[in-house]
């Protein structure tokens, strides 16, 4: 019962955070801001998928969230290496 009342608010909060992160990704003044916005963007997408999975009671959303977590981590590491060294591969 309480879950049905809270989930729309939580979903709206994560959706707003997603939009604001996407705005920072597009308008970030520096490359580091854009990398951090991309990291935050994938975390928000992950949270949205988990909220939708809880609301619908479907485990497929949790598996998709795990995939986003893995790919987001690898992407963040690659972007950080590019910003730090100028190339991803040594």
Order of alpha helices (4+ residues) and beta strands (2+ residues): alpha-alpha-alpha
